[in-house]
Amino acid sequence: AASGRALRWASGRAPARGLRASPRARTAMPSWVIDRYGSNEVLRFTRDMMFPIIHFPNEVIIKVHAASLNPIDLSMRSGYGATALNMKRDPLKLKTGETEFPLTLGRDVSGVVMECGLGVSYFKPGDEVWAAIPPWKQGTLSEFVVASGNEVSFKPKCLSHTEAAALPYVGLTAWSALNQVGGLNQSNCSGKRVLILGASGGVGTFAVQLMKAWDAHVTAVCSHDASTLVKNLGADDVIDYKSGNLKEQLKTLPLFDFILDNVGGSTEKWALDLLKKWSGATYVTLVTPFLINMDKLGVADGMLQTGVTVGSKTLKHLLKGVHYRWAFFMPSGPSLDEIAELVDSGKIQPVIDEVFSFSEVPKAFLKLEGGHARGKTVINVISRQ
């Protein structure tokens, strides 16, 4: 993953630092923020959001050309994960009396580096980059955003900013589940049978393409109206979950080596029965109670309850001959480097459901809230992307 970075570092280029490439007279910028948790009416446009500041040597400021929405943005708008995220924002509780508001949502960014910290040698002002900003940081529905250099990667050359903004968060979430947690990679996927539950959303469409790029056999579950899309992305078998009992439909197929569950709920009760026993087969779910437990029980009790839950489920299924795992989004510039290579080689393409202008952010949230998205909802912060 880091080979491209290593080559860039070894190329003899002097560490590049933009000497305040961002306009220093500016102290504020346009942004969409929330001042409290709730439904769509809490979204507020302001031209007076504090301009981002580089606090650490490894940070960069990015001028946002395009962003996109993910289900986590809807959840965070309503307060999901606030306990854990606030602890991450201020672990030592140094900011007594301060809150996380005004809070900017949005995790994906494609844009241009405007300023680099003193410790940044891999990027320079003017570079076109993409990134997924962790949820404990101020988000990307803004004119500028600050990110750690190790969260940023060079944008795929073949994509516009609008197209590129559709991929980082879902790509890294799928990469975490499939590669880092699930142990799948280009050298061990050939011939493996992979089941993807919830294959038509952002993570699902990326996962289908990644597994096909790595030569796996992919069975995708989605609704009938998304079947053509998923088939065109390379899925070998497409199952319509509305056409009958999904469990019974899947039981007629050969057992699987790997299951990625983007749906959760009742699927966890029966999906593991579809795995090959005692063969290293693995079930990975992205739907976990981690943040919910901390919201309900507090940090200490929530972490304890989470540990007990995942530990007991892992042991229960291990005794039955299969592996049970949880996966989460993890920011990673090096992983985005690898994803960019796959994109530029034509093996992965963005799947965009609809594009909105920066003035239409509330409308974009309503679109995402309506569900049944076919890919990503993208926001053009700068028009004509």
NORKA-V56388 format. One record per pair of residues at least 4 apart in sequence whose C-alpha atoms are under 8 Angstrom apart, sorted by the first residue. I is the first residue (numbers start at 0). J is the second residue. D is the distance in whole Angstrom. If there is no record, write none. Layout:
<<I & J & D> <I & J & D>>
This chain:
<<0 & 333 & 5> <0 & 334 & 6> <0 & 336 & 6> <0 & 337 & 6> <1 & 5 & 6> <1 & 333 & 5> <1 & 336 & 7> <2 & 6 & 6> <3 & 7 & 6> <3 & 336 & 8> <4 & 8 & 6> <4 & 121 & 7> <4 & 333 & 8> <5 & 9 & 6> <6 & 10 & 6> <7 & 11 & 8> <7 & 12 & 8> <7 & 121 & 7> <8 & 12 & 7> <8 & 120 & 7> <8 & 121 & 7> <13 & 120 & 8> <14 & 119 & 7> <14 & 120 & 4> <14 & 121 & 7> <15 & 115 & 8> <15 & 119 & 7> <15 & 120 & 6> <15 & 121 & 8> <15 & 122 & 7> <15 & 123 & 5> <16 & 114 & 7> <16 & 115 & 5> <16 & 116 & 7> <16 & 117 & 6> <16 & 119 & 7> <16 & 120 & 7> <16 & 123 & 6> <16 & 124 & 7> <17 & 113 & 7> <17 & 114 & 5> <17 & 115 & 6> <17 & 123 & 6> <17 & 124 & 6> <18 & 114 & 7> <18 & 115 & 8> <19 & 23 & 7> <19 & 113 & 8> <19 & 114 & 6> <20 & 113 & 5> <20 & 114 & 5> <20 & 124 & 7> <21 & 113 & 6> <21 & 114 & 6> <25 & 50 & 7> <26 & 49 & 6> <26 & 50 & 5> <27 & 46 & 7> <27 & 47 & 5> <27 & 48 & 5> <27 & 49 & 5> <27 & 50 & 5> <28 & 45 & 8> <28 & 46 & 5> <28 & 47 & 6> <28 & 48 & 5> <28 & 49 & 7> <28 & 50 & 6> <28 & 141 & 7> <28 & 142 & 6> <28 & 143 & 8> <29 & 44 & 7> <29 & 45 & 6> <29 & 46 & 4> <29 & 47 & 6> <29 & 48 & 6> <29 & 141 & 6> <29 & 142 & 6> <30 & 44 & 6> <30 & 45 & 6> <30 & 46 & 6> <30 & 47 & 8> <30 & 48 & 6> <30 & 103 & 7> <30 & 140 & 6> <30 & 141 & 4> <30 & 142 & 6> <31 & 42 & 7> <31 & 43 & 6> <31 & 44 & 5> <31 & 45 & 6> <31 & 103 & 6> <31 & 104 & 8> <31 & 140 & 6> <31 & 141 & 6> <31 & 360 & 8> <32 & 42 & 6> <32 & 43 & 5> <32 & 44 & 6> <32 & 45 & 7> <32 & 101 & 6> <32 & 102 & 5> <32 & 103 & 5> <32 & 104 & 7> <32 & 140 & 8> <33 & 41 & 6> <33 & 42 & 5> <33 & 43 & 6> <33 & 76 & 7> <33 & 100 & 7> <33 & 101 & 6> <33 & 102 & 5> <33 & 103 & 7> <34 & 41 & 7> <34 & 42 & 8> <34 & 43 & 8> <34 & 100 & 5> <34 & 101 & 5> <34 & 102 & 7> <35 & 41 & 7> <35 & 100 & 7> <35 & 101 & 8> <36 & 41 & 7> <36 & 75 & 8> <36 & 76 & 6> <36 & 77 & 5> <36 & 78 & 5> <37 & 41 & 6> <37 & 76 & 6> <37 & 77 & 5> <37 & 78 & 7> <38 & 76 & 7> <38 & 77 & 6> <39 & 76 & 8> <39 & 361 & 7> <39 & 364 & 7> <39 & 365 & 7> <41 & 76 & 8> <42 & 361 & 7> <50 & 143 & 7> <51 & 60 & 7> <51 & 143 & 7> <51 & 144 & 6> <51 & 145 & 6> <52 & 60 & 8> <52 & 145 & 7> <53 & 58 & 6> <53 & 59 & 7> <53 & 60 & 7> <53 & 115 & 8> <53 & 116 & 6> <53 & 145 & 7> <54 & 58 & 7> <55 & 116 & 7> <56 & 115 & 8> <56 & 116 & 4> <56 & 117 & 5> <56 & 118 & 4> <56 & 119 & 7> <57 & 115 & 8> <57 & 116 & 5> <57 & 117 & 7> <57 & 118 & 5> <57 & 119 & 5> <57 & 147 & 6> <57 & 148 & 5> <57 & 149 & 8> <58 & 115 & 6> <58 & 116 & 5> <58 & 118 & 8> <58 & 119 & 7> <58 & 145 & 7> <58 & 146 & 6> <58 & 147 & 4> <58 & 148 & 5> <59 & 112 & 7> <59 & 113 & 7> <59 & 114 & 6> <59 & 115 & 4> <59 & 116 & 6> <59 & 119 & 8> <59 & 145 & 6> <59 & 146 & 6> <59 & 147 & 6> <59 & 148 & 6> <60 & 112 & 6> <60 & 113 & 6> <60 & 114 & 5> <60 & 115 & 7> <60 & 143 & 7> <60 & 144 & 6> <60 & 145 & 4> <60 & 146 & 6> <61 & 110 & 6> <61 & 111 & 5> <61 & 112 & 4> <61 & 113 & 6> <61 & 114 & 7> <61 & 143 & 6> <61 & 144 & 5> <61 & 145 & 6> <61 & 146 & 8> <62 & 110 & 5> <62 & 111 & 5> <62 & 112 & 6> <62 & 113 & 6> <62 & 142 & 6> <62 & 143 & 5> <62 & 144 & 7> <63 & 108 & 6> <63 & 109 & 6> <63 & 110 & 5> <63 & 111 & 7> <63 & 139 & 7> <63 & 141 & 7> <63 & 142 & 5> <63 & 143 & 5> <63 & 144 & 7> <63 & 380 & 7> <63 & 381 & 8> <64 & 108 & 7> <64 & 109 & 6> <64 & 110 & 5> <64 & 111 & 7> <64 & 142 & 8> <64 & 160 & 6> <64 & 161 & 8> <64 & 379 & 6> <64 & 380 & 5> <64 & 381 & 5> <64 & 382 & 8> <64 & 384 & 7> <65 & 108 & 6> <65 & 109 & 5> <65 & 110 & 7> <65 & 160 & 6> <65 & 161 & 5> <65 & 164 & 6> <65 & 377 & 7> <65 & 378 & 6> <65 & 379 & 5> <65 & 380 & 5> <65 & 381 & 7> <65 & 384 & 8> <66 & 105 & 7> <66 & 106 & 7> <66 & 107 & 5> <66 & 108 & 5> <66 & 109 & 6> <66 & 139 & 6> <66 & 140 & 7> <66 & 161 & 8> <66 & 164 & 5> <66 & 165 & 7> <66 & 377 & 6> <66 & 378 & 5> <66 & 379 & 7> <66 & 380 & 7> <67 & 105 & 7> <67 & 106 & 7> <67 & 107 & 6> <67 & 108 & 7> <67 & 164 & 6> <67 & 165 & 6> <67 & 375 & 7> <67 & 376 & 6> <67 & 377 & 4> <67 & 378 & 5> <68 & 72 & 6> <68 & 105 & 6> <68 & 106 & 7> <68 & 107 & 7> <68 & 363 & 8> <68 & 364 & 8> <68 & 367 & 8> <68 & 375 & 7> <68 & 376 & 6> <68 & 377 & 6> <68 & 378 & 8> <69 & 73 & 7> <69 & 105 & 8> <69 & 106 & 8> <69 & 168 & 8> <69 & 169 & 8> <69 & 201 & 8> <69 & 367 & 8> <69 & 375 & 7> <69 & 376 & 8> <70 & 74 & 6> <70 & 367 & 7> <71 & 75 & 6> <72 & 76 & 6> <72 & 104 & 6> <72 & 105 & 6> <72 & 106 & 8> <73 & 77 & 7> <73 & 364 & 7> <73 & 367 & 8> <73 & 368 & 7> <74 & 78 & 6> <74 & 79 & 5> <75 & 79 & 5> <75 & 80 & 7> <75 & 81 & 7> <75 & 104 & 8> <76 & 104 & 8> <79 & 290 & 7> <79 & 291 & 7> <79 & 294 & 7> <80 & 84 & 6> <80 & 290 & 5> <80 & 291 & 6> <80 & 293 & 7> <80 & 294 & 6> <81 & 85 & 6> <81 & 294 & 7> <82 & 86 & 6> <82 & 290 & 8> <82 & 293 & 6> <82 & 294 & 5> <82 & 297 & 7> <82 & 298 & 7> <83 & 87 & 6> <83 & 290 & 6> <83 & 293 & 6> <83 & 294 & 7> <83 & 298 & 7> <84 & 88 & 6> <84 & 134 & 7> <84 & 135 & 5> <85 & 89 & 6> <85 & 90 & 8> <85 & 99 & 7> <85 & 135 & 7> <86 & 90 & 5> <86 & 92 & 8> <87 & 135 & 6> <88 & 135 & 6> <88 & 136 & 7> <89 & 93 & 7> <89 & 94 & 7> <102 & 137 & 6> <102 & 138 & 8> <103 & 137 & 5> <103 & 138 & 5> <103 & 139 & 7> <103 & 140 & 6> <103 & 141 & 7> <104 & 137 & 7> <104 & 138 & 5> <104 & 139 & 6> <104 & 140 & 6> <105 & 138 & 5> <105 & 139 & 5> <105 & 140 & 5> <106 & 131 & 5> <106 & 132 & 5> <106 & 133 & 7> <106 & 134 & 7> <106 & 138 & 6> <106 & 139 & 6> <106 & 168 & 7> <107 & 129 & 8> <107 & 130 & 6> <107 & 131 & 5> <107 & 132 & 6> <107 & 139 & 6> <107 & 164 & 6> <107 & 165 & 7> <107 & 166 & 8> <107 & 167 & 6> <107 & 168 & 6> <108 & 129 & 6> <108 & 130 & 5> <108 & 131 & 6> <108 & 132 & 8> <108 & 139 & 6> <108 & 164 & 5> <108 & 167 & 8> <109 & 127 & 8> <109 & 128 & 6> <109 & 129 & 4> <109 & 130 & 7> <109 & 154 & 7> <109 & 160 & 5> <109 & 161 & 7> <109 & 163 & 6> <109 & 164 & 5> <110 & 127 & 6> <110 & 128 & 6> <110 & 129 & 6> <110 & 160 & 7> <111 & 124 & 7> <111 & 125 & 6> <111 & 126 & 5> <111 & 127 & 5> <111 & 128 & 6> <112 & 122 & 8> <112 & 123 & 7> <112 & 124 & 5> <112 & 125 & 5> <112 & 126 & 5> <112 & 127 & 7> <112 & 128 & 7> <113 & 123 & 8> <113 & 124 & 5> <113 & 125 & 6> <114 & 123 & 7> <114 & 124 & 6> <115 & 119 & 6> <115 & 122 & 7> <115 & 123 & 7> <115 & 124 & 7> <119 & 148 & 7> <122 & 126 & 7> <122 & 148 & 8> <126 & 153 & 7> <127 & 153 & 6> <127 & 154 & 6> <128 & 151 & 7> <128 & 152 & 6> <128 & 153 & 4> <128 & 154 & 4> <129 & 151 & 6> <129 & 152 & 6> <129 & 153 & 6> <129 & 154 & 5> <129 & 163 & 7> <129 & 164 & 7> <129 & 167 & 7> <130 & 150 & 6> <130 & 151 & 5> <130 & 152 & 6> <130 & 167 & 6> <130 & 168 & 8> <130 & 332 & 7> <130 & 335 & 8> <131 & 150 & 7> <131 & 151 & 8> <131 & 167 & 5> <131 & 168 & 5> <131 & 171 & 8> <131 & 330 & 6> <132 & 136 & 7> <132 & 137 & 8> <132 & 138 & 7> <132 & 139 & 8> <132 & 146 & 7> <132 & 150 & 7> <132 & 330 & 7> <133 & 329 & 8> <133 & 330 & 6> <134 & 138 & 7> <137 & 144 & 7> <137 & 145 & 8> <138 & 144 & 7> <139 & 143 & 7> <139 & 144 & 6> <140 & 357 & 8> <140 & 380 & 8> <141 & 380 & 7> <142 & 380 & 7> <146 & 150 & 7> <146 & 151 & 7> <147 & 151 & 7> <148 & 332 & 8> <149 & 331 & 6> <149 & 332 & 5> <149 & 333 & 7> <150 & 330 & 6> <150 & 331 & 5> <150 & 332 & 4> <150 & 333 & 8> <151 & 331 & 7> <151 & 332 & 5> <151 & 335 & 8> <152 & 332 & 5> <152 & 333 & 7> <152 & 335 & 6> <152 & 336 & 6> <153 & 336 & 7> <153 & 339 & 8> <154 & 158 & 8> <154 & 163 & 7> <154 & 339 & 7> <155 & 163 & 7> <155 & 339 & 5> <155 & 340 & 7> <155 & 342 & 7> <155 & 343 & 6> <156 & 343 & 7> <157 & 342 & 8> <157 & 343 & 6> <158 & 162 & 6> <158 & 163 & 6> <159 & 163 & 6> <159 & 384 & 6> <160 & 164 & 6> <160 & 384 & 6> <161 & 165 & 7> <161 & 377 & 7> <161 & 378 & 8> <161 & 379 & 6> <161 & 384 & 6> <162 & 166 & 8> <162 & 349 & 6> <162 & 351 & 8> <163 & 167 & 8> <163 & 349 & 7> <164 & 377 & 7> <165 & 169 & 8> <165 & 349 & 6> <165 & 350 & 7> <165 & 351 & 7> <165 & 375 & 6> <165 & 376 & 7> <165 & 377 & 6> <166 & 170 & 5> <166 & 201 & 8> <166 & 205 & 8> <166 & 349 & 6> <167 & 171 & 6> <167 & 335 & 7> <168 & 172 & 6> <168 & 328 & 7> <169 & 173 & 6> <169 & 201 & 6> <169 & 202 & 5> <169 & 205 & 7> <170 & 174 & 6> <170 & 202 & 7> <170 & 205 & 6> <170 & 206 & 8> <170 & 335 & 8> <170 & 338 & 7> <171 & 175 & 6> <171 & 328 & 6> <171 & 329 & 6> <171 & 330 & 7> <171 & 331 & 7> <171 & 334 & 7> <171 & 335 & 7> <172 & 176 & 6> <172 & 202 & 7> <172 & 326 & 8> <172 & 327 & 6> <172 & 328 & 4> <172 & 329 & 7> <173 & 177 & 6> <173 & 202 & 6> <173 & 203 & 8> <173 & 205 & 7> <173 & 206 & 6> <173 & 328 & 8> <174 & 178 & 5> <174 & 179 & 7> <174 & 206 & 8> <174 & 334 & 8> <175 & 179 & 5> <175 & 180 & 6> <175 & 181 & 8> <175 & 326 & 6> <175 & 327 & 7> <175 & 328 & 6> <175 & 329 & 7> <176 & 180 & 5> <176 & 181 & 6> <176 & 259 & 7> <176 & 283 & 6> <176 & 284 & 8> <176 & 285 & 7> <176 & 325 & 8> <176 & 326 & 5> <176 & 327 & 7> <177 & 181 & 5> <177 & 182 & 6> <177 & 183 & 6> <177 & 184 & 8> <177 & 206 & 8> <177 & 259 & 8> <177 & 283 & 8> <178 & 182 & 5> <178 & 183 & 5> <178 & 184 & 6> <179 & 183 & 8> <180 & 283 & 8> <180 & 324 & 7> <180 & 325 & 8> <180 & 326 & 6> <181 & 281 & 7> <181 & 282 & 8> <181 & 283 & 7> <181 & 324 & 8> <183 & 187 & 6> <183 & 188 & 6> <184 & 188 & 6> <184 & 213 & 7> <185 & 189 & 8> <185 & 212 & 8> <185 & 213 & 5> <185 & 214 & 8> <186 & 213 & 8> <188 & 210 & 8> <188 & 213 & 6> <188 & 214 & 6> <188 & 215 & 5> <189 & 213 & 7> <189 & 214 & 5> <189 & 215 & 5> <189 & 216 & 8> <190 & 214 & 7> <190 & 215 & 5> <190 & 216 & 6> <191 & 215 & 5> <191 & 216 & 6> <191 & 255 & 8> <191 & 256 & 6> <191 & 257 & 8> <192 & 215 & 6> <192 & 216 & 5> <192 & 217 & 6> <192 & 218 & 8> <192 & 254 & 8> <192 & 255 & 5> <192 & 256 & 5> <192 & 257 & 7> <193 & 210 & 8> <193 & 215 & 7> <193 & 216 & 6> <193 & 217 & 5> <193 & 218 & 6> <193 & 255 & 6> <193 & 256 & 6> <193 & 257 & 5> <193 & 258 & 6> <193 & 259 & 8> <194 & 217 & 6> <194 & 218 & 5> <194 & 219 & 6> <194 & 220 & 8> <194 & 255 & 7> <194 & 257 & 6> <194 & 258 & 5> <194 & 259 & 6> <195 & 203 & 7> <195 & 206 & 8> <195 & 207 & 7> <195 & 217 & 7> <195 & 218 & 6> <195 & 219 & 5> <195 & 220 & 6> <195 & 258 & 6> <195 & 259 & 5> <195 & 260 & 6> <195 & 261 & 8> <196 & 203 & 8> <196 & 219 & 6> <196 & 220 & 5> <196 & 221 & 7> <196 & 258 & 8> <196 & 259 & 6> <196 & 260 & 5> <196 & 261 & 6> <196 & 262 & 6> <197 & 203 & 6> <197 & 219 & 7> <197 & 220 & 6> <197 & 221 & 6> <197 & 260 & 7> <197 & 261 & 5> <197 & 262 & 6> <198 & 202 & 7> <198 & 203 & 4> <198 & 204 & 6> <198 & 206 & 8> <198 & 207 & 7> <198 & 219 & 6> <198 & 220 & 6> <198 & 221 & 6> <198 & 229 & 7> <198 & 261 & 8> <199 & 203 & 5> <199 & 204 & 5> <199 & 221 & 6> <199 & 225 & 6> <199 & 228 & 8> <199 & 229 & 6> <199 & 372 & 7> <199 & 373 & 6> <199 & 374 & 7> <200 & 204 & 6> <200 & 371 & 8> <200 & 372 & 6> <200 & 373 & 6> <200 & 374 & 5> <200 & 375 & 7> <201 & 205 & 6> <201 & 350 & 7> <201 & 373 & 7> <201 & 374 & 5> <201 & 375 & 6> <202 & 206 & 6> <202 & 261 & 8> <203 & 207 & 6> <203 & 261 & 7> <204 & 208 & 6> <204 & 229 & 7> <204 & 232 & 7> <204 & 350 & 7> <204 & 374 & 7> <205 & 209 & 6> <205 & 347 & 7> <205 & 349 & 8> <206 & 210 & 6> <207 & 211 & 6> <207 & 217 & 7> <207 & 219 & 7> <207 & 229 & 8> <207 & 232 & 7> <207 & 233 & 7> <207 & 234 & 6> <208 & 212 & 6> <208 & 232 & 6> <208 & 233 & 7> <208 & 234 & 8> <208 & 346 & 7> <208 & 347 & 6> <209 & 213 & 6> <209 & 346 & 8> <209 & 347 & 7> <210 & 214 & 6> <210 & 215 & 5> <210 & 216 & 8> <210 & 217 & 7> <211 & 215 & 5> <211 & 216 & 7> <211 & 217 & 7> <211 & 233 & 6> <211 & 234 & 7> <212 & 346 & 6> <212 & 347 & 8> <216 & 234 & 8> <216 & 235 & 6> <217 & 233 & 8> <217 & 234 & 5> <217 & 235 & 5> <217 & 236 & 7> <218 & 234 & 6> <218 & 235 & 6> <218 & 236 & 5> <218 & 237 & 6> <218 & 238 & 7> <219 & 229 & 7> <219 & 234 & 6> <219 & 235 & 8> <219 & 236 & 6> <219 & 237 & 5> <219 & 238 & 6> <220 & 237 & 6> <220 & 238 & 5> <220 & 239 & 6> <220 & 240 & 6> <221 & 225 & 6> <221 & 226 & 7> <221 & 237 & 7> <221 & 238 & 6> <221 & 239 & 5> <221 & 240 & 6> <222 & 226 & 6> <222 & 238 & 8> <222 & 239 & 5> <222 & 240 & 6> <222 & 241 & 6> <223 & 239 & 5> <223 & 240 & 8> <223 & 241 & 7> <223 & 242 & 8> <225 & 229 & 6> <225 & 373 & 7> <226 & 230 & 6> <226 & 237 & 6> <226 & 238 & 8> <226 & 239 & 7> <227 & 231 & 6> <228 & 232 & 6> <229 & 233 & 7> <229 & 234 & 6> <229 & 237 & 7> <230 & 234 & 5> <230 & 235 & 7> <230 & 236 & 8> <230 & 237 & 7> <238 & 248 & 8> <239 & 243 & 8> <239 & 245 & 8> <240 & 244 & 7> <240 & 245 & 5> <241 & 245 & 8> <243 & 248 & 7> <244 & 248 & 6> <245 & 249 & 6> <246 & 250 & 6> <246 & 269 & 7> <246 & 270 & 8> <247 & 251 & 7> <248 & 252 & 8> <249 & 273 & 8> <250 & 254 & 8> <250 & 273 & 7> <254 & 273 & 5> <254 & 274 & 5> <254 & 275 & 5> <255 & 273 & 6> <255 & 274 & 5> <255 & 275 & 6> <255 & 280 & 7> <256 & 274 & 6> <256 & 275 & 6> <256 & 278 & 8> <256 & 279 & 8> <256 & 280 & 5> <256 & 281 & 7> <257 & 274 & 7> <257 & 280 & 6> <257 & 281 & 5> <257 & 282 & 6> <257 & 283 & 8> <258 & 270 & 8> <258 & 274 & 8> <258 & 281 & 6> <258 & 282 & 5> <258 & 283 & 6> <259 & 282 & 6> <259 & 283 & 5> <259 & 284 & 6> <259 & 285 & 8> <260 & 282 & 8> <260 & 283 & 6> <260 & 284 & 5> <260 & 285 & 6> <260 & 286 & 8> <261 & 284 & 6> <261 & 285 & 6> <261 & 286 & 7> <262 & 266 & 7> <262 & 285 & 8> <262 & 286 & 7> <263 & 267 & 6> <263 & 284 & 7> <263 & 285 & 8> <263 & 286 & 5> <263 & 287 & 8> <265 & 269 & 8> <266 & 270 & 6> <267 & 271 & 7> <269 & 273 & 8> <270 & 274 & 8> <271 & 282 & 7> <271 & 321 & 8> <274 & 280 & 6> <274 & 281 & 7> <274 & 282 & 8> <274 & 321 & 7> <275 & 279 & 8> <275 & 280 & 6> <275 & 321 & 7> <276 & 280 & 7> <276 & 319 & 7> <276 & 320 & 5> <276 & 321 & 6> <277 & 319 & 8> <277 & 320 & 4> <277 & 321 & 6> <278 & 320 & 7> <278 & 321 & 8> <279 & 320 & 8> <279 & 321 & 6> <279 & 322 & 7> <280 & 321 & 6> <280 & 322 & 6> <281 & 321 & 6> <281 & 322 & 5> <281 & 323 & 6> <281 & 324 & 7> <282 & 321 & 8> <282 & 322 & 6> <282 & 323 & 5> <282 & 324 & 6> <283 & 323 & 6> <283 & 324 & 5> <283 & 325 & 6> <283 & 326 & 7> <284 & 324 & 7> <284 & 325 & 5> <284 & 326 & 6> <285 & 325 & 6> <285 & 326 & 5> <285 & 327 & 6> <286 & 325 & 8> <287 & 325 & 7> <288 & 292 & 6> <288 & 305 & 7> <289 & 293 & 7> <289 & 301 & 7> <289 & 302 & 7> <289 & 305 & 6> <290 & 294 & 6> <290 & 301 & 8> <291 & 295 & 6> <292 & 296 & 6> <292 & 297 & 7> <292 & 300 & 8> <292 & 301 & 5> <292 & 302 & 7> <292 & 304 & 7> <292 & 305 & 7> <293 & 297 & 5> <293 & 298 & 5> <293 & 299 & 8> <293 & 300 & 7> <293 & 301 & 4> <293 & 302 & 7> <294 & 298 & 8> <294 & 301 & 7> <295 & 301 & 7> <296 & 300 & 5> <296 & 301 & 5> <297 & 301 & 5> <298 & 302 & 6> <299 & 303 & 6> <300 & 304 & 6> <301 & 305 & 6> <302 & 306 & 6> <303 & 307 & 6> <304 & 308 & 6> <305 & 309 & 6> <306 & 310 & 6> <307 & 311 & 6> <308 & 312 & 6> <309 & 313 & 6> <309 & 324 & 8> <309 & 325 & 8> <310 & 314 & 6> <311 & 315 & 6> <312 & 316 & 6> <312 & 323 & 7> <313 & 317 & 6> <313 & 322 & 7> <313 & 323 & 5> <313 & 324 & 7> <314 & 318 & 6> <315 & 319 & 7> <316 & 320 & 7> <316 & 321 & 6> <316 & 322 & 6> <316 & 323 & 6> <317 & 321 & 5> <317 & 322 & 6> <317 & 323 & 7> <331 & 335 & 6> <332 & 336 & 6> <333 & 337 & 7> <334 & 338 & 6> <335 & 339 & 6> <336 & 340 & 6> <337 & 341 & 7> <338 & 342 & 6> <339 & 343 & 6> <340 & 344 & 6> <341 & 345 & 6> <341 & 346 & 5> <341 & 347 & 6> <342 & 346 & 6> <342 & 347 & 5> <342 & 348 & 6> <349 & 374 & 8> <350 & 373 & 7> <350 & 374 & 5> <350 & 375 & 6> <351 & 373 & 7> <351 & 374 & 5> <351 & 375 & 5> <351 & 376 & 6> <351 & 377 & 7> <352 & 372 & 6> <352 & 373 & 5> <352 & 374 & 5> <352 & 375 & 5> <352 & 376 & 6> <352 & 377 & 8> <353 & 375 & 7> <353 & 376 & 5> <353 & 377 & 6> <354 & 376 & 6> <354 & 377 & 5> <354 & 378 & 6> <354 & 379 & 7> <355 & 359 & 6> <355 & 360 & 7> <355 & 363 & 6> <355 & 376 & 8> <355 & 377 & 6> <355 & 378 & 5> <355 & 379 & 6> <356 & 360 & 7> <356 & 378 & 6> <356 & 379 & 5> <356 & 380 & 6> <356 & 382 & 7> <357 & 378 & 6> <357 & 379 & 6> <357 & 380 & 5> <357 & 381 & 7> <359 & 363 & 6> <360 & 364 & 6> <360 & 378 & 7> <361 & 365 & 6> <362 & 366 & 6> <363 & 367 & 6> <363 & 376 & 7> <363 & 378 & 8> <364 & 368 & 6> <365 & 369 & 6> <366 & 370 & 7> <366 & 376 & 8> <367 & 372 & 7> <367 & 376 & 7> <379 & 383 & 8> <379 & 384 & 7>>
